[in-house]
Each structure stands twice: as C-alpha cells, then as structure tokens.
Amino acid sequence: MLNLIWLLFVIPFAGSVAAFVFPTVTGKNVKRLALAISLIPLVILIFNYRNLIGTQLKYAWFPALSIEFNLSIDALSLLFLFLTAIIIPMSLLAVRSEKLPYPNVFYGLVLLLQGLLIGFFTARDLVVFTIFWEGMLLPLYFMINIWGGPFRENASLKFLIYMIAGSALMVLAVLSLYFTASSSGMSTFNIDLLAKTSEAAPHAMWLGAIFFLAFAVKTPLFPFHAWLPDAYCQAPTAGTILLSAILSKAGIYGFLRIGAELFPSLMREWSPLFLGLATAGVFYGGLSAWMQRDYKRLIAYSSFSHVNFILIGVFLWNQTAQAGGILQALNHGITITALFFAAGWLEERLGTTSMGHVSGLAKFLPQLCWVTLFFVLSSVALPGTNNFVGELLILFGFFGTNPWWTAFLTLTVILSVIYMLRWMQKVYFEAPSFFQKNWIDIGAREIAISLPLIILILWIGIYPSPVLKQVKPAAEKIIAAAIQEPSR
C-alpha cells in the first residue's frame, strides 16, 4: 500500500518537472497532459480510499536532526486529499491555453502545488509540515504575479508579505517544541509524539499563538484578511479557484491538525475569542459583499464570510459542530469553485467584472444565467444543496451551547441571500441592455465542466450520509484529543 502514497505524492511532482522541461510542446497538449496527470490522484483515491486510511510512508530524512519524511493518511487528511484531487483538475479546466503566455510554466506550477498540498495534508513530521506549508505560497505567488490582472504586482506582493509575516516565527516555534521534547528524552519532530509534550513547553501559550496566527492569516480569520480581495480579484480564474477553494482549507486544516492535536487546551481556552472573531468575520464579509459593485470582489468577500462560518464549527468543541465544520470546508471548496467558474465565464463575455455596465443578460445568456443561479442557490444554502447540510450541523452544534448567539448567527443566512441574489438581479434579471456581438452563451464545454460540480452539490445536499461517514471519525478524533488533554 505504500506505493499508493508514493503515487499520490510523486506523480504531481513528476508531471510538474515534465511541464517545465518541455517548453516547446503546444499549450493545448501541455494542458491535456497536466489534466491527465492531475486526475491520477483522484482515480487512486476513488478506487482505494477504504484501504488508504492508516497507511504510512516513513523513513529517516536527516537522522542527525531527527527529521523523518513521514507521510500518513487518516480520516481527516483523506477528506482534504479528496478536495485537492477534485479542485486541481477543475482549476486546469478554467484555463484557455490559446490565451495563456508561458503555458508550460503555468501548468507546471499547478501540478507543483498539487504535490505540495498532498504532502501538506499527509505530513506527520512538523518540519515536513512546515516545508510544505511555506512551499505552497510560491506557485500561487507566481500565478498572480505573471498571469494576473492589471494590478497583479501589488496584489501578489501583498499576498506574499501577509503569508510570510503570518508564519515568520513558525520555524522558531517548531524548534522550541523539538527542544522541549528532547528535554523529556524524545528528540523528534513527530506530531504524534510532540502532542505529549507540546503543552508542557516553556511559553506554550506563545508557541500556540504563533501557529494560530499563521493559520489565521492563510484561512483567513477576521481581521487577517486584507490580502484577500486584491489577490482573489487580480489572480486569473484558475488562480482564484486555487486560492479560495484550497489555500483557505490549508489554514483550516492547520487549526484542526496542529491546533487541536498539539494545543487542545489552549484552543479551548481561546475559543470564545476565536468564535468572536469568526462571527465578526461572517458579518463583515457579508456586509462588504453587499456593498460591492464588482461581482468578483462580491464573491471574494462572500468566500471570506463563509470561511469564517466554517471556523465557527472548528472552534466549537462538540462533535456535531466539528463534523459540520469539516464537511463545510469541503462544501465551500466545491461551491466557491463553481461560483468563480461562472464569474470567469461572465467576465470573458463582458470584458469587465462591474455590475453597473449591463443588465438583463438572462435574455441573451440563458444557459449561463441558470447555471450561475444554481451555484448561487448552493452558496446561500438552499435545502437540497451541499451547503445546507454543513451549515445546519454547525448551527445545531452551536445551539446546544449558546442558543442566542446561534440565533444571531442565522441572520447571516439572510444576508448571504441578499447580496448573492442582488448580483443575479442586477446582471441577469433587470431591463435588458443593448445586445453586444460578443455575448455568446456558454456551450457544451462549459456545461460539461459544470456537471461534476452540480452532481457533487446535489449528491451531498440530498444524500450526505456517505460523506458524513468519512467526516465522523475525523471529528471524533479531534474531540477525543481534547478529552484526553487534561491527562497529559
């Protein structure tokens, strides 16, 4: 079974190297090759997911420093591996090779990011975890800087500065945990072993705060979000999908993996603060989305609001809310990908992301209109769609501990309906503008890309049981770690 982990991990890197090494291959052929390679991890996961949980790849990497190349798959990492395996190919489908300069570099960066994400979601050595955590920034930085919009340099620089500033001290925190373990007779960076000594470390509160800051910036948790609107709006559509659907989940995974396993008592102690910030983020993001006149920025702030809603589930210490938070992380990745696809197709036809220039497009672009509306209804958590299940679990778990706060939080559902349907109303359903010759409705290609997302949205919304069976063990493990914490 070890060979499957190798395949999951190595194949994207091998594909990335191939894309970089053969620059003379046409953009369309490189895209086909990259798409085929990116689908291999998804095929492996679909046909082997039952056997992958518990498998491990482990060997001494730098024995003198007690660093092991340790990759392992459990219920939590498997869910995020599935999300990565779905979103990476979808992001490649968002690219039109004929309009893309340096296509081999772009596709190579996407495959490189896939390999880094697979490594990150399976790393059980804290040094390896940190390397992949930092490494995934570079492909996204170059995607924004080279293929982004007119203000891409400023957006990419702001993105990089925020990410580096957020995790600048993380290496020192990792070393501090190592020396604490060494003083107890264990020279290791192994996350499972460090969990036994992490909260006994000198200045454990500050060490936990360093990790939490890094995860908060990347997710982002309010108020560490200043990089998000410009990065989302200036990135190409594929880059925006990767930022919103995958990068934010790396931060959520960090809270679940490092926060809940190494610093459970600190997370519980600070949970009221985190819940307050996340609630503020939900409302701030929703109100900011309502105020936008640019639909790409509207979706960016909507994503910010929904990610903070997910964090509410993560910071609640009961199994129902935790399961809802994990499920909602997957749901958000699917739905935000769909929304940015629809926004990208609309931008291709209008040449702008402003909501003030045209209206009544349902008359001229009916298929795009109804596809967009379906994705919008998923975003606002219409019953029968995926987001309804995740949000309901979070609210149900929260209601048991704080019913009044939960009632206040449900107002954000109304807010999301207002700003998302406002976008639909202004662009598609008001009095029609004069027809322009480039207003060509989406065709078979775009419908084919939409179908997998539509199927996933309906499947999880109508029959969530198979996914919840995979989510439940991950939530149980997190709660069990918190219960065992006093005995450490």
Buried (B, 14 or more C-beta within 10 A) or exposed (E): EEEBBEBBBEBBBEBBBBBBEEEEBEBEEBBBBBBEBBBBBBEBBEEBBEEBBEBBBBEEBEEEEBBBBBBBBBBBBBBBBBBBBBBBBBBBBBBBBEEBEBBBBBBBBBBBBBBBBBBBBBBBBBBBBBBBBBBBBBBBBBBBBBBBBEEBEBBBBBBBEBBEBBBEBBEEBBEBBBEBBEEEEBEBBBBEBBBEBBBEBEEBEEBBBBBBBBBBBBBBBBEBBEBBBBBBBBBBBBBBBBBBBBBBBBBBBBBBBBBBBBBBBBBBEBBEEBBEBBBBBBBBBBBBBBEBEBBBBBBBBBBBBBBBBBBBBBBBBBBBBBBBBBBBBBBBBBBBBBBBBBBBBBBBBBEBBBBEEBBBBBBBBEBBBEBBBBBBBBBBBBEEBBBBBBBBBBBBBBBEBBEEBBEEBEEBBEBBBEBBBBBBEBBBBEEBBEEEEEBEBBEEEBEEBBEBBBEBBBEBBEEBEEBBEBBBBBBBBBBEBBEEBEEE
